[in-house]
């Protein structure tokens, strides 16, 4: 059964990793997809072609989600091209890890701008369309680190905890208009990036997780599919940990 047939979905940061995994699963479910990237033009074009080949409509846009005006211009372009937007997935994110002692002001600000302000920018830009439609699902990518904290990631943890507060507030503000807003808190998700890490270290992480494996991008995409579709029609303001039981 296709759960998103004909729906228009925006995914920020889908040129690789989790965003790409979401785009692939959503295309299988019949969604039309507008996605952004920061600088990976080649991977973005490859994904655009890959998705279009499945019979849905897909387009990649270079757009910095942390820039208020660029986010607005991107949403305007998507509305012109796709007509409407049903689902927004705020997935773009970065890390700039360091102990607080060594963390620069610049690295703190940058992570907050890309991970948290971007969610404000994109939600502001999409709000009018969803209000008009009296329908919409907004999904924000947090992290277990935003729930629990993590040494060496004060900037990242603060940004991801902020995403949770923002999510719950939007759910309260827009619930009466049938606009839902939920967050996903992934644990350790194995991507191209983690494949480059030392195998012994990665195995140690896997062993410490109750389900004894890292998550896949598909695991996160399936949780997004639930929040994007009518399967979660009565669910809003929630944070779903997709972490193999890590925080249990
Ligand atoms: P990733 O592989 O590093 O991919 C990040 C994506 O975001 C890329 O497509 C990148 O584009 C894009 N991006 C970066 N800055 C951007 C900006 N300013 N504007 C628009 N797009 C931007 O990351 P990931 O591991 O898939 O993570 C995706 C999300 O899940 C992030 O929010 C992350 O914090 C969260 N998360 C990940 C994990 C994990 O284990 N991987 C765990 C918990 C939470 P370019 O390719 O052009 O740079």
Boltz pocket constraint, residues with backbone or C-beta under 6 A from the ligand:
constraints:
  - pocket:
      binder: B
      contacts: [[A, 12], [A, 13], [A, 14], [A, 15], [A, 16], [A, 17], [A, 18], [A, 19], [A, 36], [A, 37], [A, 38], [A, 39], [A, 40], [A, 41], [A, 63], [A, 64], [A, 65], [A, 66], [A, 90], [A, 91], [A, 92], [A, 93], [A, 94], [A, 114], [A, 141], [A, 142], [A, 143], [A, 144], [A, 185], [A, 186], [A, 187], [A, 188], [A, 189], [A, 190], [A, 191], [A, 193]]
      max_distance: 6.0
